[in-house]
Amino acid sequence: MTQPTPSRFPVPAIETLPEDIRSRLLAVQEKSGFIPNVFLTFAFRPVEFRAFFAYHDALMEKDSGLTKAEREMIVVATSSANQCQYCVIAHGAILRIRAKNPHIADQIAVNYRKADITPRQHAMLDFAMMVSRDAHLVSEADFTELAAHGFSQDDIWDIAAISAFFALSNRMANVSAMRPNDDFYLMGRLPKASTGS
């Protein structure tokens, strides 16, 4: 059996990549022990790699009214609706780790309406799903509903932007047949082994 490829598109050898991209891939590998296939897939187009990850980081790594776990909830819920295997698996792993909850990613991927989340998070995901699938239906009533749950204008922008950005990511992952790394499947499901004797 042949080893599955990360993508339908050519994956460049790391040593052939521009220095900034090569350094980022090696830093990710150092931190997580592997290079997620999204990095290898987008490395096919270096200019787009830089733009994609700059926007990703601007949305997903900053401090704001949304926790990092809530950001990942948006990714998992909308990616499931968009049938993006890569993003559900990869961001499900990140969500389990950030929420410190081994069940939450599966619950949200299958049906966020039945997940063990707060009413505030439920409203957040309702809006994220609307942006992902029916953005033309967004109205002032949706802003009023979110404000009632304590979301600021900046928070609402973040919910919309994360949903919209990952709609792009979902589509590119599906078109490229981006394969989730095997490492993602077990991440955050079991407590880390104790290092004590």
C-alpha positions in Angstrom: 0.0 0.0 0.0 1.4 3.4 -1.0 1.7 6.2 1.6 -1.2 8.7 1.1 -0.1 12.1 -0.1 -1.0 15.3 1.8 -2.6 16.9 -1.2 -3.6 16.5 -4.9 -1.2 19.3 -5.7 2.6 18.9 -5.7 4.1 19.3 -2.2 7.5 21.0 -2.5 10.5 19.7 -0.7 11.1 21.8 2.4 14.7 22.6 1.4 13.4 24.2 -1.8 11.1 26.7 -0.1 11.8 30.3 0.6 13.5 30.9 3.9 10.6 32.4 5.7 8.3 29.6 4.8 10.9 26.9 5.5 11.6 28.4 8.9 7.9 28.5 9.8 7.4 24.8 8.8 10.4 23.8 10.8 9.2 25.8 13.8 5.8 24.1 13.7 7.5 20.7 13.4 9.7 21.5 16.4 6.6 22.5 18.5 4.2 19.8 17.5 6.4 17.0 16.4 5.0 17.0 12.8 4.1 19.4 10.0 0.4 19.7 9.5 -0.5 19.0 5.9 -2.2 22.4 5.5 1.3 24.0 5.7 2.6 21.6 3.1 -0.4 22.1 0.8 -0.2 25.9 0.8 3.6 25.8 0.4 2.8 25.0 -3.3 1.9 28.7 -3.7 4.3 30.7 -1.5 2.7 34.1 -2.0 -0.7 32.7 -1.0 0.9 30.7 1.9 2.0 34.0 3.4 -1.3 35.7 2.9 -3.3 32.8 4.2 -1.3 32.3 7.4 -1.0 36.0 8.1 -4.8 36.3 8.1 -5.2 33.0 10.0 -2.9 34.2 12.7 -4.6 37.6 12.9 -7.9 35.9 13.5 -6.9 32.9 15.6 -4.0 34.0 17.8 -5.0 37.4 19.2 -6.6 38.2 22.5 -10.2 39.4 22.4 -13.7 38.7 23.7 -13.6 35.2 22.2 -11.4 32.6 23.9 -9.1 30.5 21.7 -11.3 27.5 22.4 -14.4 29.4 21.2 -12.6 30.3 18.0 -11.9 26.6 17.4 -15.6 25.9 18.1 -16.4 28.1 15.2 -14.0 26.4 12.9 -15.2 22.9 13.9 -18.9 23.7 13.6 -18.7 25.5 10.2 -16.1 23.0 8.8 -18.5 20.2 9.6 -21.3 21.9 7.8 -19.0 22.4 4.8 -17.9 18.7 5.0 -14.3 19.6 5.4 -12.6 16.5 6.8 -9.2 18.1 7.3 -10.5 21.1 9.3 -12.8 19.1 11.4 -10.1 16.6 12.4 -7.2 19.1 12.7 -9.2 21.9 14.5 -11.1 19.3 16.5 -7.7 18.3 18.0 -6.8 21.9 18.8 -10.3 22.5 20.3 -9.9 19.4 22.6 -6.6 20.8 23.8 -7.7 24.4 24.2 -11.0 23.5 25.9 -9.3 20.8 28.0 -12.3 18.6 27.1 -11.9 15.3 25.2 -15.6 15.3 24.1 -16.4 18.8 22.9 -15.0 18.6 19.4 -17.0 15.5 18.5 -20.1 17.0 20.0 -19.8 20.2 18.0 -18.8 18.4 14.8 -21.8 16.1 14.9 -24.4 18.6 16.1 -23.4 21.7 18.0 -27.0 22.3 19.1 -26.7 19.3 21.4 -23.2 20.0 22.6 -22.3 20.8 26.2 -21.8 24.5 25.6 -23.2 27.7 27.1 -26.1 29.6 25.7 -23.6 32.3 24.7 -21.5 29.8 22.7 -24.7 28.4 21.1 -25.6 31.9 19.9 -22.1 32.4 18.6 -22.2 29.2 16.6 -25.7 30.0 15.3 -24.3 33.2 13.9 -21.1 31.6 12.6 -23.2 29.0 10.7 -25.4 31.7 9.2 -22.2 33.5 7.9 -20.8 30.3 6.6 -23.9 29.2 4.7 -26.4 32.1 4.4 -24.5 35.4 5.0 -27.0 37.2 2.8 -29.6 36.6 5.6 -27.6 38.4 8.3 -29.7 41.3 9.8 -29.7 43.8 12.6 -31.7 41.2 14.6 -28.7 38.9 14.6 -26.5 41.7 16.0 -29.1 42.4 18.7 -29.2 38.8 19.7 -25.4 38.6 19.9 -25.2 41.8 21.9 -27.7 40.3 24.4 -25.2 37.5 25.0 -22.4 40.1 25.7 -20.7 40.1 22.3 -19.1 43.4 21.3 -19.0 44.7 17.7 -15.4 43.5 17.6 -16.4 40.0 18.8 -19.2 39.9 16.1 -16.6 40.8 13.4 -14.3 38.0 14.7 -17.1 35.4 14.6 -17.9 36.5 11.0 -14.3 36.7 9.9 -13.4 33.3 11.3 -16.4 31.7 9.7 -15.7 33.3 6.4 -12.0 32.6 6.4 -12.5 29.0 7.1 -15.2 28.7 4.4 -12.2 29.5 2.1 -10.0 27.1 3.9 -12.7 24.3 3.8 -13.1 24.7 0.0 -9.4 24.6 -0.7 -8.9 21.6 1.6 -11.7 19.8 -0.3 -10.5 20.7 -3.7 -6.9 19.7 -2.9 -8.0 16.5 -1.1 -6.0 17.7 1.9 -5.4 14.7 4.2 -5.5 15.2 8.0 -2.3 14.1 9.6 -2.7 10.9 11.6 -1.3 12.7 14.6 -4.4 14.8 15.0 -6.8 11.9 15.7 -5.7 11.2 19.2 -4.6 14.6 20.3 -6.4 15.9 23.4 -8.4 12.7 23.8 -6.5 11.2 26.8 -4.6 12.9 29.6 -0.9 13.2 29.0 1.1 10.5 30.7 2.5 11.5 34.0 6.3 12.1 34.0 6.6 11.3 37.8 7.6 7.9 39.1 
